[in-house]
Amino acid sequence: MVILGISGLGRAVAFIPWPVVEGFTLGIAAIIFLQQVPMATGTAGIPGQNTLLAAVESASQATLPTVLQTLGVVAGVAAVMLLLPRLNKALPASLIAVVLATAAAEALQLDIPGSGPCRSPCPRRRCPPWIRRPWAGC
């Protein structure tokens, strides 16, 4: 990637029509959204299944309280991400939204699906062998 950047090959993107770039981006966004539906509904997705079919199946198996609580958290995150930049553009709205949503979900003991417990112990930080940083313990 670095070599491609240095060579200036990134300028070739200027020759790709804007509708193609926009369509590609929208397609990737739709796939990512559909892949999150099983997690958001608290149902198990089937690995390797068509993304749209897995999302529809997960949504049909979901329980209403879980879906409503999850949608409430999503709406809260979206509200913070939309409103916070109007108050102060220097604050990282997405990071603050996630922290607030996590704190609210824990404080209210919401029954929403999560990513699971954190790994313990944390993996040891390692530097690549060609980089020596004495201040970072490498």
C-alpha positions as CSV (number, residue, x, y, z in Angstrom):
1,M,0.0,0.0,0.0
2,V,2.8,2.4,0.8
3,I,4.5,1.7,-2.5
4,L,1.2,2.3,-4.3
5,G,0.8,5.6,-2.5
6,I,4.3,6.7,-3.2
7,S,4.0,5.8,-6.9
8,G,1.0,8.0,-7.2
9,L,-1.3,5.2,-8.4
10,G,-4.0,6.5,-6.1
11,R,-4.6,9.3,-8.7
12,A,-6.1,6.6,-11.0
13,V,-9.3,6.8,-8.8
14,A,-10.0,10.2,-10.4
15,F,-10.8,8.3,-13.6
16,I,-13.4,6.1,-12.0
17,P,-16.9,7.6,-12.5
18,W,-18.5,9.0,-9.3
19,P,-21.6,6.8,-9.6
20,V,-19.4,3.7,-9.6
21,V,-17.6,4.7,-6.4
22,E,-20.8,5.7,-4.7
23,G,-22.5,2.4,-5.7
24,F,-19.5,0.4,-4.4
25,T,-19.6,2.3,-1.1
26,L,-23.3,1.9,-0.7
27,G,-23.0,-1.8,-1.5
28,I,-20.3,-2.3,1.1
29,A,-22.4,-0.4,3.7
30,A,-25.4,-2.5,3.0
31,I,-23.4,-5.7,3.5
32,I,-21.9,-4.5,6.7
33,F,-25.4,-3.5,8.0
34,L,-26.9,-6.9,7.1
35,Q,-24.0,-8.7,8.8
36,Q,-24.8,-6.8,12.0
37,V,-28.5,-7.9,12.2
38,P,-27.9,-11.3,13.8
39,M,-25.7,-9.7,16.5
40,A,-28.2,-6.8,17.1
41,T,-31.2,-9.2,17.4
42,G,-29.4,-11.6,19.7
43,T,-29.7,-14.5,17.4
44,A,-27.1,-16.8,16.0
45,G,-26.3,-16.2,12.4
46,I,-25.2,-19.1,10.2
47,P,-21.6,-18.6,8.9
48,G,-21.3,-18.7,5.2
49,Q,-25.0,-18.1,4.5
50,N,-26.2,-15.4,2.2
51,T,-26.1,-12.1,4.1
52,L,-29.6,-11.0,3.2
53,L,-31.1,-14.4,4.1
54,A,-29.2,-14.6,7.4
55,A,-30.5,-11.1,8.3
56,V,-34.1,-11.9,7.5
57,E,-33.9,-15.2,9.4
58,S,-32.3,-13.5,12.4
59,A,-34.9,-10.8,12.4
60,S,-37.7,-13.3,12.3
61,Q,-36.3,-15.2,15.3
62,A,-35.7,-12.1,17.4
63,T,-37.7,-11.4,20.5
64,L,-39.5,-8.0,20.8
65,P,-38.0,-6.8,24.1
66,T,-34.4,-7.4,22.9
67,V,-35.0,-5.7,19.5
68,L,-36.7,-2.6,21.2
69,Q,-33.8,-2.2,23.6
70,T,-31.2,-2.6,20.9
71,L,-33.0,-0.1,18.7
72,G,-33.2,2.3,21.6
73,V,-29.5,2.1,22.1
74,V,-28.9,2.6,18.4
75,A,-31.2,5.6,18.4
76,G,-29.3,7.1,21.3
77,V,-25.9,6.6,19.6
78,A,-27.3,8.2,16.4
79,A,-28.7,11.1,18.3
80,V,-25.3,11.8,20.1
81,M,-23.4,11.5,16.8
82,L,-25.8,14.0,15.1
83,L,-26.1,16.5,17.9
84,L,-22.7,16.6,19.5
85,P,-20.9,18.0,16.5
86,R,-23.4,21.0,16.6
87,L,-22.3,21.7,20.1
88,N,-18.6,21.2,19.8
89,K,-16.9,19.9,16.6
90,A,-13.6,19.2,18.4
91,L,-15.2,16.3,20.4
92,P,-15.1,12.8,18.9
93,A,-18.8,12.2,18.6
94,S,-18.7,8.5,17.7
95,L,-16.4,7.6,20.5
96,I,-18.4,9.6,23.1
97,A,-21.6,8.0,21.7
98,V,-20.2,4.5,22.2
99,V,-19.0,5.2,25.7
100,L,-22.3,6.7,26.7
101,A,-24.3,3.8,25.2
102,T,-22.1,1.3,27.0
103,A,-22.4,3.1,30.3
104,A,-26.2,3.4,29.8
105,A,-26.6,-0.3,28.9
106,E,-24.6,-1.3,32.0
107,A,-26.3,1.1,34.4
108,L,-29.8,0.2,33.2
109,Q,-28.8,-3.5,32.9
110,L,-30.3,-3.7,29.4
111,D,-30.7,-7.2,28.0
112,I,-29.0,-6.4,24.7
113,P,-26.5,-8.5,22.8
114,G,-22.9,-7.5,23.1
115,S,-19.6,-8.6,21.8
116,G,-18.9,-10.7,24.9
117,P,-16.4,-10.4,27.7
118,C,-13.0,-8.9,27.1
119,R,-10.1,-11.3,26.8
120,S,-8.0,-11.7,29.9
121,P,-5.1,-11.2,30.2
122,C,-4.6,-8.6,27.5
123,P,-2.0,-9.6,24.9
124,R,1.5,-8.3,25.4
125,R,2.4,-5.3,23.2
126,R,5.1,-6.1,20.7
127,C,7.0,-4.0,18.3
128,P,8.1,-5.2,14.9
129,P,11.8,-6.4,14.9
130,W,13.0,-3.6,12.6
131,I,11.6,-0.8,14.8
132,R,13.5,0.0,18.0
133,R,11.7,2.3,20.4
134,P,13.4,2.3,23.8
135,W,10.7,4.6,25.3
136,A,8.0,2.1,24.3
137,G,9.8,-0.9,25.8
138,C,10.9,-2.3,22.4
